[in-house]
Amino acid sequence: MESISLTLRKGFQTWTHNLNICIPFFLNVFFGMFVIFGALTVAIALLVVPAMPSLPKNPDAIEPEMVMKILNTSFYDNFLLVGAIVLLAIIIMTIIGSYFEAGAIGMAKSASEKGFSTIGDMLTYGKENFVNLFLIKFILLLIMLTGIVFILPGILSIRDLDSFLLYPEEAVSGALILALGMLLWTLYIMAVDLIFTYSEYAVVIENLDPVGALEKGFSVFMQNKLDTFLLWLFIFSISILVALIGQMMGTIEALGTFWSFADFVISFAVIQPLTVIWWTRMFMRRTGKEIYDIDDYLT
């Protein structure tokens, strides 16, 4: 069985020979921004434009307070429509994200099997697996939402939100229960994410349906609990480290702008592709699949 250190080293080696695996992540950002822009355009066309005639015709007479009042009125009078636009945008972005994530996993699979990957792999695996990947994301979201039971005692103990905001000292116990519930819910979400980490990879690598992928992912996790946790912890630590560096760089005005761009590049060109390659390699190794090893060709 391949050790964690070897998985990390070989995975990094695979990444250095397949830098194109970053392409799906950049495309996902691009199309996600396009969806957000489209949603904002629709919202403005449906909510703001019809209210514009109520503003003074003289632009100099328009005050910021007038504009904010129109925006607030449009939002509250059309709350359901705004909610529908936001929900639709989230669904479309999740579908797009599922397509490119499936493509990235497919590219990582090809790179692990053959030593190289192509854009054709992204298109093929994305097209074949994005629906099942979207469905499994939805199922996992529902599982995570069941954790809302952890905050119900705190919500019930507070009861009257207005009284809590006005007299918080009288509801300290309820606030503590709610805070504890939020902490437990967060830990529950992290546990679900860890336990079913392999499920999304099982969808693409083994071409399974959502239920089968959940079962397969859970099975692989149960057989490799410690190594899975160690890999998860290592990747999580990298994210925390990058975030801390960003906080420190942000305090230096001259480096703030540079780091914002560098952080974007590091995240989408390095961390996310490496993460997919490492998890793909771990899944393939722990399920007995053949993997390309460049060292075999150098010896």
HELIX and SHEET records of a PDB file:
HELIX    1   1 ILE A    4  THR A   16  1                                  13    
HELIX    2   2 LEU A   19  CYS A   22  5                                   4    
HELIX    3   3 ILE A   23  ALA A   43  1                                  21    
HELIX    4   4 ILE A   44  VAL A   48  3                                   5    
HELIX    5   5 VAL A   49  SER A   54  5                                   6    
HELIX    6   6 PRO A   59  ALA A   61  5                                   3    
HELIX    7   7 PRO A   64  ASP A   77  1                                  14    
HELIX    8   8 PHE A   79  LYS A  114  1                                  36    
HELIX    9   9 ILE A  119  LEU A  145  1                                  27    
HELIX   10  10 THR A  146  PHE A  150  5                                   5    
HELIX   11  11 LEU A  152  ILE A  158  1                                   7    
HELIX   12  12 LEU A  161  LEU A  166  1                                   6    
HELIX   13  13 PRO A  168  ALA A  171  5                                   4    
HELIX   14  14 VAL A  172  ILE A  195  1                                  24    
HELIX   15  15 THR A  197  ILE A  205  1                                   9    
HELIX   16  16 PRO A  210  GLN A  223  1                                  14    
HELIX   17  17 LYS A  225  GLY A  250  1                                  26    
HELIX   18  18 GLU A  253  ILE A  266  1                                  14    
HELIX   19  19 SER A  267  ILE A  271  3                                   5    
HELIX   20  20 GLN A  272  ARG A  286  1                                  15    
HELIX   21  21 ASP A  295  LEU A  298  1                                   4    
END                                                                             
